[in-house]
Structure formats: C-alpha cells, structure tokens
Amino acid sequence: MAQGIFYVLDGLDDDQQLSLFCDQIAQRWREQRSVRVWCRDQLQAEQLDEALWQQPVDAFVPHNIYGEGPPQGAPVEICWAGNDAPARRTAVVVNLMDELPPLQGVRLIIDRVPSAETERQQARERYKSYRSQRIELQTINAAELTSNSEK
C-alpha cells in the first residue's frame, strides 16, 4: 500500500521550505533510489535544481530537470506541469504542485500544506483524493523538524 506524508509549512519561510524539500529528496533518494519531483512551473523546477546542486559534496543527489541529462533520466527527476514528462514508475513522488501528480507505481508521496488559505484548501482536496485511493496518510509539522535540526 502506498503511503503519503503531508508537511505543514506554517512558520517556514521560502528558504526553509526549499531546504526541507531538498533534505526530503536526498533522504528518499538514499532510501528508494527513484524520486520524481513535480513542481508548479519551470521557475520552481530550476530553483530546486539549483538548490540541489548547492548541497554539500557528501550529500550529492544525482538529479536532472526532465529532458536534460541522460536519455533514460536521472534517479531524481524534476518535472513540472506541462513539460511533457511521460508517466513513469517511480518509488517516491514529491508534489509541489497544487494539483495531483501522476502516481504510477509510487510507494511514497511527499506533499505539503502551505499557509495561504487558498493553497491550504487545495492541499485538503489532494489529501481527500489520496485517501480515496487508499493511500495511508500522515501529517507532520515541518516547523518542528527544522527546530529539532537546529538544536
């Protein structure tokens, strides 16, 4: 059965959110070896790509924006809605879009609950959709993770 984790982003600024998702992508790649990240748009995909390149050498994550790099793709592939990325089996999907991502063969979904009410409502709808697909869900307050890592 697939599992899902929603990170509640209340209290995190943009840089902290980017850092959280870079850490999640790195951790999930080490555990599962296959991650596909769905961004809202190309700009967000490029920002995430750059942030992953800025990680320490010992935390390197082999990644590419979809369409760049090797023809078979990289272990971590960054996509966005409308860039023609074909459906592909992947162990982990990180969803940074407002809608549902393709979920072919997924074992773990990482999603988020933004602070803005409109985006929060979209997260509720995604949560309901995942639940209707019998995905086992949990919610984590991301601010607690970042405060624990700073101690």
N, C-alpha and C positions, 0 to 999 in steps of 0.2 A: 504494500500500500504506500502511495506517495505521501510525503509529509510536507508541511508548509510552515514557515516561520515569518510572522509579521513583526517588523521592528517599528515601534512607536517612536517617532523622531522629535517629539516635544522637547524643547530646550536645547536642541543641537543646531548650530549654525551650518552653513553650506559646507565649510571646510571639514567640520566634524562628521557630517553625513558622508562626504566623499571618502574620508579616511575609514569610516565604519564599513562602507561597501568595498573598499579596496581590501581591508582586512578579511571580510567575509569571502570575497572572491579568492584570495590567496589560500585561506583555510580550506575552502571547499575544493579548490583545485588539488591541494595536497591530499585530501581525503578521497575524492571521487575521480579526479583526473579528466573530467569533462564538464565544462561550465559554459553556458551561453547566457550573456547579459543582454537584456533588451532595454534600450534607452528611449527616452521620449523623442529625441531628434538627433541629428548628426552632431550638433554642437555639444550636446551632453556626452555623446559617444566619444568625441575627440578629447573632451576634458577628462573623462575616465581613463582613456587610453594613456594620456599624458601622465596622469596621477599614478597609474600602474608602472610606467617607466621610471618614475621617481622613487619607487620603493628601494630599500637597501639591497645591495647585491645578493646578500644571503637570503633575501625574501623574493627573489625573482619569480615572476609568474609569466609563463610563455603565453602570450596573447597577441591578438591582432584585431583590428576592425575588420568586419566581414568584407571580403573582396580584396583585401591586402594580404600579403604573405603567401604561404604555400597554398597550392590549389585545393588540397584537402582540408584546409583551415588549420587553426591553432587549437590547442587544448582548451584555451579560454578565448571565446569568440564574442566580440562586441557588435551588436546589431542595433537597429532602430526601426521603428515602424516605417514602412515604405521604402526600404532599401533592397527589396527583392531577395532577402535571405531565405533560402528554401527551408522547409521543415526538416529537422534533423533530430535524430535521437541524441539526447544528452542527459547526463545524470542529474545535473543541477541547472536550474533556471533562476537567474536573478532578474526580477522585474522592477524596472524603474519607470515604466510607462504607466499611464492612467487606466489603460485597458488590460485585458487578459493577454498574456503572451502565448505563443504556441507551446504546447506541453507534451510533445511526442516523446514517450519513453522516460519521462522525468521521474526521478525518485525524491528530489527535494526542490521546493520552491522557496526562494527568499523574496519577500515583498516588503512594502513599507506603508506606514500610516503617517502621512505628513500632518503638520499642524494646521494648515489652512483648511477651513471648513469644507470648501468645495472638493478639494483633493481628499479630505478625510472621508467624505461621503462616497467618493469613487472607490476608496480602499474598502469601505464596508461592502460595496457591491461586489468587488473582487473576492472578498472573504466569503460572501454568500455563494458565489459561483464555484469557488474551490470546494467549499463544504458540500455543495450539491453533487460534486464529482467524487465524493467520498475521500477527500484529501484530509488527513489528520492535521489539524492546525494548532499552533501555539502563538502566543503574543509575548514579546519581550520589550521592556522599556529600554531603548538604546542609551538613554542618558545614564542609566545605572551601569551599563557596560563601560562607557567612557570614563565615568568617575572611578570605577574599580581599577581601570588600567592606569589611571594617573596616580594611584596610591603607591 
